Amino acid sequence: MGKRVYQRVEVHGFHGDVSDGRGFFPGHVSDISRFGLRMTDLPNRVNEKASRMTVVINGEGKNFKMLLKPKWSQASGLRKTVGFEIMNTPYEWTDFVLRREPRDEKDDWDVIVL
């Protein structure tokens, strides 16, 4: 897990349009956490050195608009993958992620022994 406080959750079918202040670029959202996300298949033209970016994420009939701070990037040919920290995490996003996180066995109250 490295420096991460919250675990990442893999997602499928989520797309995002990220803006570096010069243009909008489409990509796929591959995993999410309460305060971060990873986007893949972004064009190399995206300036991942921008101090902040905006993103609109769509999937499962939901839309999220957030401010992001790029933390790392990895180029591969004409595309790149970028890891982001979410700067203004909306409650709806946190709730959305919490519902997808695996349950911790310590929090399981399904069986009570008397």
PyMOL CGO cylinders between C-alpha atoms (Angstrom):
from pymol import cmd
from pymol.cgo import CYLINDER

trace = [
    CYLINDER, 0.00, 0.00, 0.00, 2.98, 2.36, 0.36, 0.3, 1, 1, 1, 1, 1, 1,
    CYLINDER, 2.98, 2.36, 0.36, 2.03, 5.87, 1.46, 0.3, 1, 1, 1, 1, 1, 1,
    CYLINDER, 2.03, 5.87, 1.46, -1.70, 5.32, 0.88, 0.3, 1, 1, 1, 1, 1, 1,
    CYLINDER, -1.70, 5.32, 0.88, -4.05, 5.79, 3.81, 0.3, 1, 1, 1, 1, 1, 1,
    CYLINDER, -4.05, 5.79, 3.81, -7.08, 4.36, 1.98, 0.3, 1, 1, 1, 1, 1, 1,
    CYLINDER, -7.08, 4.36, 1.98, -7.02, 1.35, -0.29, 0.3, 1, 1, 1, 1, 1, 1,
    CYLINDER, -7.02, 1.35, -0.29, -7.71, 1.60, -3.98, 0.3, 1, 1, 1, 1, 1, 1,
    CYLINDER, -7.71, 1.60, -3.98, -10.79, 0.01, -5.49, 0.3, 1, 1, 1, 1, 1, 1,
    CYLINDER, -10.79, 0.01, -5.49, -10.65, -1.21, -9.07, 0.3, 1, 1, 1, 1, 1, 1,
    CYLINDER, -10.65, -1.21, -9.07, -13.51, 0.08, -11.24, 0.3, 1, 1, 1, 1, 1, 1,
    CYLINDER, -13.51, 0.08, -11.24, -14.66, -0.70, -14.78, 0.3, 1, 1, 1, 1, 1, 1,
    CYLINDER, -14.66, -0.70, -14.78, -16.71, 1.36, -17.20, 0.3, 1, 1, 1, 1, 1, 1,
    CYLINDER, -16.71, 1.36, -17.20, -15.79, 4.77, -15.77, 0.3, 1, 1, 1, 1, 1, 1,
    CYLINDER, -15.79, 4.77, -15.77, -14.58, 7.50, -18.09, 0.3, 1, 1, 1, 1, 1, 1,
    CYLINDER, -14.58, 7.50, -18.09, -13.28, 10.94, -17.32, 0.3, 1, 1, 1, 1, 1, 1,
    CYLINDER, -13.28, 10.94, -17.32, -12.55, 14.17, -19.13, 0.3, 1, 1, 1, 1, 1, 1,
    CYLINDER, -12.55, 14.17, -19.13, -9.63, 15.92, -17.48, 0.3, 1, 1, 1, 1, 1, 1,
    CYLINDER, -9.63, 15.92, -17.48, -8.57, 19.52, -18.12, 0.3, 1, 1, 1, 1, 1, 1,
    CYLINDER, -8.57, 19.52, -18.12, -5.08, 20.86, -17.53, 0.3, 1, 1, 1, 1, 1, 1,
    CYLINDER, -5.08, 20.86, -17.53, -6.25, 24.43, -18.22, 0.3, 1, 1, 1, 1, 1, 1,
    CYLINDER, -6.25, 24.43, -18.22, -5.42, 24.24, -21.93, 0.3, 1, 1, 1, 1, 1, 1,
    CYLINDER, -5.42, 24.24, -21.93, -7.85, 21.59, -23.11, 0.3, 1, 1, 1, 1, 1, 1,
    CYLINDER, -7.85, 21.59, -23.11, -10.03, 18.60, -22.18, 0.3, 1, 1, 1, 1, 1, 1,
    CYLINDER, -10.03, 18.60, -22.18, -8.66, 15.09, -22.61, 0.3, 1, 1, 1, 1, 1, 1,
    CYLINDER, -8.66, 15.09, -22.61, -10.59, 11.81, -22.36, 0.3, 1, 1, 1, 1, 1, 1,
    CYLINDER, -10.59, 11.81, -22.36, -9.34, 8.85, -20.36, 0.3, 1, 1, 1, 1, 1, 1,
    CYLINDER, -9.34, 8.85, -20.36, -10.44, 5.81, -18.38, 0.3, 1, 1, 1, 1, 1, 1,
    CYLINDER, -10.44, 5.81, -18.38, -10.68, 5.67, -14.60, 0.3, 1, 1, 1, 1, 1, 1,
    CYLINDER, -10.68, 5.67, -14.60, -9.06, 2.40, -13.53, 0.3, 1, 1, 1, 1, 1, 1,
    CYLINDER, -9.06, 2.40, -13.53, -9.10, 2.67, -9.74, 0.3, 1, 1, 1, 1, 1, 1,
    CYLINDER, -9.10, 2.67, -9.74, -10.41, 4.99, -7.08, 0.3, 1, 1, 1, 1, 1, 1,
    CYLINDER, -10.41, 4.99, -7.08, -9.98, 5.75, -3.39, 0.3, 1, 1, 1, 1, 1, 1,
    CYLINDER, -9.98, 5.75, -3.39, -11.57, 8.23, -1.00, 0.3, 1, 1, 1, 1, 1, 1,
    CYLINDER, -11.57, 8.23, -1.00, -9.04, 10.92, -1.85, 0.3, 1, 1, 1, 1, 1, 1,
    CYLINDER, -9.04, 10.92, -1.85, -7.49, 9.82, -5.12, 0.3, 1, 1, 1, 1, 1, 1,
    CYLINDER, -7.49, 9.82, -5.12, -7.89, 8.12, -8.48, 0.3, 1, 1, 1, 1, 1, 1,
    CYLINDER, -7.89, 8.12, -8.48, -5.86, 6.76, -11.37, 0.3, 1, 1, 1, 1, 1, 1,
    CYLINDER, -5.86, 6.76, -11.37, -6.66, 7.56, -14.99, 0.3, 1, 1, 1, 1, 1, 1,
    CYLINDER, -6.66, 7.56, -14.99, -5.28, 5.54, -17.89, 0.3, 1, 1, 1, 1, 1, 1,
    CYLINDER, -5.28, 5.54, -17.89, -5.24, 5.97, -21.64, 0.3, 1, 1, 1, 1, 1, 1,
    CYLINDER, -5.24, 5.97, -21.64, -4.78, 9.75, -21.44, 0.3, 1, 1, 1, 1, 1, 1,
    CYLINDER, -4.78, 9.75, -21.44, -3.11, 11.44, -24.43, 0.3, 1, 1, 1, 1, 1, 1,
    CYLINDER, -3.11, 11.44, -24.43, 0.52, 12.47, -23.96, 0.3, 1, 1, 1, 1, 1, 1,
    CYLINDER, 0.52, 12.47, -23.96, -0.54, 16.10, -24.56, 0.3, 1, 1, 1, 1, 1, 1,
    CYLINDER, -0.54, 16.10, -24.56, -1.97, 16.27, -21.02, 0.3, 1, 1, 1, 1, 1, 1,
    CYLINDER, -1.97, 16.27, -21.02, 0.28, 18.46, -18.88, 0.3, 1, 1, 1, 1, 1, 1,
    CYLINDER, 0.28, 18.46, -18.88, 0.59, 16.36, -15.73, 0.3, 1, 1, 1, 1, 1, 1,
    CYLINDER, 0.59, 16.36, -15.73, 2.85, 19.04, -14.26, 0.3, 1, 1, 1, 1, 1, 1,
    CYLINDER, 2.85, 19.04, -14.26, -0.10, 21.45, -13.88, 0.3, 1, 1, 1, 1, 1, 1,
    CYLINDER, -0.10, 21.45, -13.88, -0.60, 22.41, -10.23, 0.3, 1, 1, 1, 1, 1, 1,
    CYLINDER, -0.60, 22.41, -10.23, -4.28, 21.53, -10.41, 0.3, 1, 1, 1, 1, 1, 1,
    CYLINDER, -4.28, 21.53, -10.41, -6.68, 20.07, -12.93, 0.3, 1, 1, 1, 1, 1, 1,
    CYLINDER, -6.68, 20.07, -12.93, -10.41, 19.50, -13.19, 0.3, 1, 1, 1, 1, 1, 1,
    CYLINDER, -10.41, 19.50, -13.19, -12.14, 16.27, -14.07, 0.3, 1, 1, 1, 1, 1, 1,
    CYLINDER, -12.14, 16.27, -14.07, -15.66, 15.15, -14.85, 0.3, 1, 1, 1, 1, 1, 1,
    CYLINDER, -15.66, 15.15, -14.85, -16.11, 11.42, -14.21, 0.3, 1, 1, 1, 1, 1, 1,
    CYLINDER, -16.11, 11.42, -14.21, -19.02, 9.44, -15.67, 0.3, 1, 1, 1, 1, 1, 1,
    CYLINDER, -19.02, 9.44, -15.67, -20.08, 5.87, -14.97, 0.3, 1, 1, 1, 1, 1, 1,
    CYLINDER, -20.08, 5.87, -14.97, -22.96, 3.80, -13.64, 0.3, 1, 1, 1, 1, 1, 1,
    CYLINDER, -22.96, 3.80, -13.64, -25.29, 6.74, -14.29, 0.3, 1, 1, 1, 1, 1, 1,
    CYLINDER, -25.29, 6.74, -14.29, -23.32, 8.99, -11.95, 0.3, 1, 1, 1, 1, 1, 1,
    CYLINDER, -23.32, 8.99, -11.95, -21.31, 12.17, -12.62, 0.3, 1, 1, 1, 1, 1, 1,
    CYLINDER, -21.31, 12.17, -12.62, -18.64, 13.70, -10.42, 0.3, 1, 1, 1, 1, 1, 1,
    CYLINDER, -18.64, 13.70, -10.42, -16.82, 16.99, -10.98, 0.3, 1, 1, 1, 1, 1, 1,
    CYLINDER, -16.82, 16.99, -10.98, -13.68, 17.50, -8.90, 0.3, 1, 1, 1, 1, 1, 1,
    CYLINDER, -13.68, 17.50, -8.90, -10.39, 19.41, -8.61, 0.3, 1, 1, 1, 1, 1, 1,
    CYLINDER, -10.39, 19.41, -8.61, -7.31, 17.21, -8.87, 0.3, 1, 1, 1, 1, 1, 1,
    CYLINDER, -7.31, 17.21, -8.87, -3.62, 17.49, -8.12, 0.3, 1, 1, 1, 1, 1, 1,
    CYLINDER, -3.62, 17.49, -8.12, -1.39, 15.24, -10.27, 0.3, 1, 1, 1, 1, 1, 1,
    CYLINDER, -1.39, 15.24, -10.27, 0.94, 13.13, -8.10, 0.3, 1, 1, 1, 1, 1, 1,
    CYLINDER, 0.94, 13.13, -8.10, 2.70, 10.87, -10.62, 0.3, 1, 1, 1, 1, 1, 1,
    CYLINDER, 2.70, 10.87, -10.62, 2.60, 9.88, -14.28, 0.3, 1, 1, 1, 1, 1, 1,
    CYLINDER, 2.60, 9.88, -14.28, 3.87, 7.10, -16.50, 0.3, 1, 1, 1, 1, 1, 1,
    CYLINDER, 3.87, 7.10, -16.50, 4.07, 7.45, -20.29, 0.3, 1, 1, 1, 1, 1, 1,
    CYLINDER, 4.07, 7.45, -20.29, 3.67, 4.50, -22.64, 0.3, 1, 1, 1, 1, 1, 1,
    CYLINDER, 3.67, 4.50, -22.64, 3.89, 5.35, -26.33, 0.3, 1, 1, 1, 1, 1, 1,
    CYLINDER, 3.89, 5.35, -26.33, 1.33, 8.00, -27.24, 0.3, 1, 1, 1, 1, 1, 1,
    CYLINDER, 1.33, 8.00, -27.24, -0.66, 7.51, -24.01, 0.3, 1, 1, 1, 1, 1, 1,
    CYLINDER, -0.66, 7.51, -24.01, -0.03, 8.00, -20.31, 0.3, 1, 1, 1, 1, 1, 1,
    CYLINDER, -0.03, 8.00, -20.31, -1.35, 6.99, -16.91, 0.3, 1, 1, 1, 1, 1, 1,
    CYLINDER, -1.35, 6.99, -16.91, -1.67, 9.63, -14.18, 0.3, 1, 1, 1, 1, 1, 1,
    CYLINDER, -1.67, 9.63, -14.18, -2.33, 9.26, -10.45, 0.3, 1, 1, 1, 1, 1, 1,
    CYLINDER, -2.33, 9.26, -10.45, -4.27, 12.11, -8.87, 0.3, 1, 1, 1, 1, 1, 1,
    CYLINDER, -4.27, 12.11, -8.87, -5.05, 13.40, -5.40, 0.3, 1, 1, 1, 1, 1, 1,
    CYLINDER, -5.05, 13.40, -5.40, -8.59, 14.78, -5.11, 0.3, 1, 1, 1, 1, 1, 1,
    CYLINDER, -8.59, 14.78, -5.11, -8.39, 18.31, -3.72, 0.3, 1, 1, 1, 1, 1, 1,
    CYLINDER, -8.39, 18.31, -3.72, -12.07, 18.95, -3.02, 0.3, 1, 1, 1, 1, 1, 1,
    CYLINDER, -12.07, 18.95, -3.02, -13.54, 15.57, -2.21, 0.3, 1, 1, 1, 1, 1, 1,
    CYLINDER, -13.54, 15.57, -2.21, -17.35, 15.84, -2.38, 0.3, 1, 1, 1, 1, 1, 1,
    CYLINDER, -17.35, 15.84, -2.38, -19.43, 13.83, 0.09, 0.3, 1, 1, 1, 1, 1, 1,
    CYLINDER, -19.43, 13.83, 0.09, -21.10, 11.99, -2.80, 0.3, 1, 1, 1, 1, 1, 1,
    CYLINDER, -21.10, 11.99, -2.80, -17.69, 10.74, -3.98, 0.3, 1, 1, 1, 1, 1, 1,
    CYLINDER, -17.69, 10.74, -3.98, -16.68, 9.51, -0.52, 0.3, 1, 1, 1, 1, 1, 1,
    CYLINDER, -16.68, 9.51, -0.52, -20.02, 7.70, -0.15, 0.3, 1, 1, 1, 1, 1, 1,
    CYLINDER, -20.02, 7.70, -0.15, -19.63, 6.22, -3.64, 0.3, 1, 1, 1, 1, 1, 1,
    CYLINDER, -19.63, 6.22, -3.64, -16.14, 4.86, -2.82, 0.3, 1, 1, 1, 1, 1, 1,
    CYLINDER, -16.14, 4.86, -2.82, -17.13, 3.60, 0.65, 0.3, 1, 1, 1, 1, 1, 1,
    CYLINDER, -17.13, 3.60, 0.65, -19.87, 1.47, -0.90, 0.3, 1, 1, 1, 1, 1, 1,
    CYLINDER, -19.87, 1.47, -0.90, -17.26, -0.24, -3.10, 0.3, 1, 1, 1, 1, 1, 1,
    CYLINDER, -17.26, -0.24, -3.10, -14.53, -0.82, -0.52, 0.3, 1, 1, 1, 1, 1, 1,
    CYLINDER, -14.53, -0.82, -0.52, -14.26, -4.40, 0.71, 0.3, 1, 1, 1, 1, 1, 1,
    CYLINDER, -14.26, -4.40, 0.71, -15.72, -4.90, 4.15, 0.3, 1, 1, 1, 1, 1, 1,
    CYLINDER, -15.72, -4.90, 4.15, -13.27, -5.28, 7.01, 0.3, 1, 1, 1, 1, 1, 1,
    CYLINDER, -13.27, -5.28, 7.01, -13.83, -8.51, 8.97, 0.3, 1, 1, 1, 1, 1, 1,
    CYLINDER, -13.83, -8.51, 8.97, -13.36, -6.58, 12.23, 0.3, 1, 1, 1, 1, 1, 1,
    CYLINDER, -13.36, -6.58, 12.23, -16.49, -4.59, 11.39, 0.3, 1, 1, 1, 1, 1, 1,
    CYLINDER, -16.49, -4.59, 11.39, -18.59, -7.70, 10.78, 0.3, 1, 1, 1, 1, 1, 1,
    CYLINDER, -18.59, -7.70, 10.78, -21.45, -7.96, 13.26, 0.3, 1, 1, 1, 1, 1, 1,
    CYLINDER, -21.45, -7.96, 13.26, -23.24, -10.72, 11.33, 0.3, 1, 1, 1, 1, 1, 1,
    CYLINDER, -23.24, -10.72, 11.33, -22.51, -13.36, 13.98, 0.3, 1, 1, 1, 1, 1, 1,
    CYLINDER, -22.51, -13.36, 13.98, -22.79, -12.64, 17.68, 0.3, 1, 1, 1, 1, 1, 1,
    CYLINDER, -22.79, -12.64, 17.68, -21.85, -15.40, 20.13, 0.3, 1, 1, 1, 1, 1, 1,
    CYLINDER, -21.85, -15.40, 20.13, -23.53, -15.28, 23.54, 0.3, 1, 1, 1, 1, 1, 1,
]
cmd.load_cgo(trace, "trace")
